[in-house]
Amino acid sequence: MTDSPQVWHYGLMAEYWARFKTDAPEAPFFIECVRRYGQPVLDLGCGTGRILLPLLRAGLDADGCDVSPDMLRWAKKAADEARFSPHLFAQAMHELDLPRRYRTILICGSFGLGGTRSTDLECLRRCHAHLEPGGALVFNVEYASAAWDLWRTSAALPAPWPERGRPRIAADGSEHFMQIRSVAADPLTQTYTREVRLEKWQSGKLVATESYTLKESMYLREEVLLMLKVAGFGRVLVQGDFTNDDATAEHEELVFTAVRS
């Protein structure tokens, strides 16, 4: 398959993530999963290294993979500064073809971004093929309850742009603005589209501006469980909000742990 996922994680967005999206509250949960299922571990959709760096700091044998070379450049910079040298690969999830197999594969917040249901299913198949027997794929999907409101009000889209607000100020003094809005929603295909626009200012001058759109697939639990079965996985555990609690409709994130038999 050669479908190219349409993602917005390039240029100013990659820089914004690297400079301001560094907290990783999910990392302890993922580290616990790696302790349980083993290493090496692959952070698939690693972006700028938000989860990858905590894995490395925990002493784990971790590789990273992302579709965006821009994000990977920031990940390498962060790893170099922390004196780590992980293997980093620029590949789409549904085209995953790496030189070694893993005991654990992690996908944090990236499953369903920019692709299609066929590419997402192929991603699961590729992950299954890259796991050692007994290894686990651990990934989250946002619970779709919030999307129902979007779908019910889709006739009112695109939404207006939110207020520009105050800038985020980077360590080098540059000022960064980001605005995001919903522009389309389709309840039949369970997809919605968002648009982002970004600005970077330096010394009072606008030095860069970019805009992107991102189409996302929304998944419910039973659909994901069926896809995992089709992809070849056996036992699957579904937990809520990166805790050890069984997932319920009250959770915002569904976390799937699928074990290769």
C-alpha positions in Angstrom: 0.0 0.0 0.0 1.3 3.5 -0.9 -1.4 5.8 0.6 0.3 8.9 2.1 -1.3 9.9 5.4 -2.3 13.6 5.4 -0.9 14.9 8.7 -0.1 18.4 9.9 3.0 17.5 12.0 5.5 19.5 9.9 7.3 22.9 9.9 5.9 25.2 12.6 3.7 22.5 14.1 6.7 20.2 14.6 8.5 23.1 16.2 5.5 23.9 18.4 5.3 20.3 19.7 9.1 20.3 20.4 9.1 23.5 22.3 5.8 23.4 24.2 4.3 19.8 24.1 6.9 18.1 26.3 4.8 16.8 29.3 4.3 13.1 29.2 1.7 12.0 31.8 1.1 8.8 29.9 4.7 7.7 30.2 4.5 5.8 33.5 1.7 3.7 32.2 3.7 2.8 29.0 6.8 2.1 31.0 4.9 -0.3 33.2 3.6 -2.0 30.0 7.2 -2.4 28.8 8.3 -3.8 32.1 5.4 -6.4 31.7 5.8 -7.4 28.1 9.5 -6.7 27.6 11.9 -4.9 25.4 13.1 -3.8 22.9 10.2 -1.3 22.5 9.1 0.7 19.5 7.5 4.2 20.0 5.5 4.3 16.8 4.4 7.8 15.9 7.1 9.1 18.3 6.9 12.7 17.0 9.4 14.9 18.7 10.2 12.3 21.4 7.6 13.2 24.1 7.2 9.6 25.1 10.5 8.2 23.7 12.7 10.3 26.0 11.0 9.0 29.2 11.4 5.5 27.9 15.1 6.1 27.3 15.5 7.8 30.7 14.0 4.7 32.3 16.8 2.6 30.8 14.8 0.9 28.1 16.0 -0.2 24.7 13.7 2.0 22.7 13.5 2.9 19.0 11.3 5.7 17.4 9.4 5.9 14.2 7.3 8.7 12.7 6.0 9.7 9.3 7.3 13.3 9.7 11.1 13.9 9.1 10.6 17.3 10.8 9.3 15.8 14.0 12.2 13.2 13.9 14.8 16.0 13.6 13.4 17.6 16.8 13.4 14.1 18.5 17.0 13.6 17.5 18.0 17.0 18.9 16.3 16.2 22.2 17.9 12.8 22.4 21.3 14.2 21.6 21.0 16.8 24.3 20.1 14.0 26.8 23.0 11.9 25.5 20.9 9.2 24.0 21.2 7.6 20.5 18.0 5.8 19.7 17.4 4.4 16.2 14.9 6.7 14.5 13.0 5.7 11.4 10.9 7.9 9.0 8.0 5.6 7.9 4.2 5.7 7.8 2.6 3.3 10.3 0.9 1.3 7.5 4.2 0.9 5.7 6.2 -0.2 8.8 9.2 -2.3 7.7 11.9 -2.2 10.3 15.1 -4.3 10.7 14.2 -5.9 14.1 11.3 -7.2 16.1 10.0 -5.9 19.4 8.5 -7.2 22.6 6.4 -4.0 22.9 5.1 -1.5 20.4 3.5 1.8 21.7 1.3 4.2 19.8 0.4 7.3 21.8 -2.3 9.6 20.4 -1.4 8.9 16.8 -3.6 5.9 15.7 -6.3 7.1 13.2 -4.6 10.4 12.3 -4.6 11.4 8.7 -5.1 7.9 7.2 -8.1 5.7 6.3 -9.6 2.7 7.9 -7.8 0.5 5.4 -4.4 2.1 6.3 -5.2 1.9 10.0 -6.0 -1.9 9.7 -2.7 -2.3 7.7 -0.9 -0.5 10.6 -2.3 -3.1 13.0 -1.2 -5.9 10.7 2.3 -4.5 10.4 2.6 -4.1 14.2 1.5 -7.7 14.6 4.3 -8.8 12.2 6.9 -6.7 14.0 6.1 -8.2 17.5 7.8 -11.3 19.0 5.4 -14.0 20.1 4.0 -12.9 23.5 4.7 -9.3 22.7 2.1 -6.5 22.9 0.8 -3.6 21.0 -0.4 -0.8 23.3 -2.2 2.2 21.9 -5.0 4.6 22.7 -7.9 6.1 20.9 -10.0 9.0 22.0 -13.4 7.9 23.1 -15.8 9.0 20.4 -18.5 10.5 22.7 -17.2 14.1 22.1 -17.4 13.5 18.3 -21.1 12.7 18.4 -21.8 16.4 19.2 -19.7 17.4 16.2 -21.6 15.1 13.9 -25.0 16.3 15.2 -24.0 19.9 14.5 -22.0 19.2 11.3 -24.3 21.6 9.3 -22.9 24.5 11.3 -19.3 23.7 10.3 -16.8 25.1 9.6 -16.6 26.7 13.0 -15.2 30.2 13.3 -11.6 30.6 14.3 -11.1 31.0 18.1 -9.5 34.1 19.5 -5.8 34.4 18.7 -4.9 34.7 22.4 -1.5 35.2 23.9 1.6 33.7 22.4 3.7 30.9 23.7 7.2 32.1 24.2 10.1 29.8 23.4 13.5 29.7 25.1 15.0 31.7 22.2 12.5 34.5 22.7 10.4 33.6 19.6 6.6 34.0 20.0 4.3 31.2 18.7 0.6 31.4 18.0 -1.6 28.4 17.3 -5.4 28.3 16.4 -7.4 25.2 15.7 -11.0 24.8 14.5 -13.3 22.0 13.3 -14.2 22.4 9.6 -16.1 19.2 8.7 -17.6 16.1 10.3 -19.1 13.0 8.6 -21.1 10.6 10.9 -21.4 8.1 8.1 -17.7 7.6 7.7 -17.0 8.4 11.4 -14.4 11.1 10.4 -13.9 14.7 11.1 -11.5 17.4 9.9 -9.7 20.1 11.8 -7.7 23.1 10.5 -4.7 24.7 12.2 -2.9 27.9 11.5 0.4 28.9 13.1 2.5 32.0 13.3 6.1 32.5 14.5 7.3 36.0 15.5 10.8 37.1 16.3 11.8 40.5 17.6 8.4 41.9 16.8 8.4 40.6 13.2 6.4 37.8 11.6 9.0 35.3 10.3 6.8 32.3 9.4 3.1 31.4 9.0 1.6 28.0 8.0 -1.8 26.3 7.9 -2.7 22.6 7.6 -5.8 20.4 7.7 -6.0 17.0 9.4 -8.6 14.4 8.9 -9.2 11.9 11.7 -11.0 8.6 12.1 -13.1 8.1 15.2 -13.4 4.6 16.5 -15.6 2.8 19.0 -14.4 0.0 21.2 -16.0 -2.9 19.3 -14.7 -1.8 16.0 -11.2 -1.6 17.2 -11.5 -5.1 18.8 -12.7 -6.5 15.5 -9.8 -4.8 13.6 -7.3 -6.3 16.1 -8.8 -9.8 15.6 -8.6 -9.4 11.8 -5.0 -8.3 12.2 -4.2 -11.5 14.0 -4.0 -10.5 17.7 -5.3 -12.8 20.4 -6.0 -11.5 23.9 -6.9 -7.8 24.1 -7.2 -5.7 27.3 -9.1 -2.4 27.2 -8.4 0.1 30.0 -9.4 3.7 30.6 -7.3 6.9 30.7 -3.9 5.2 31.0 -4.8 3.5 34.3 -5.3 -0.1 35.2 -9.0 0.3 35.4 -11.3 -1.4 32.9 -12.5 1.1 30.3 -16.0 2.6 30.8 -18.1 5.2 28.9 -16.8 7.7 31.5 -13.2 7.6 30.3 -11.9 10.0 27.7 -9.3 7.6 26.3 -9.6 3.9 25.6 -6.2 2.1 25.9 -5.9 -1.2 24.0 -3.2 -3.8 24.9 -3.2 -6.5 22.2 -1.0 -9.5 22.6 0.5 -11.5 19.8 -0.1 -15.2 20.4 
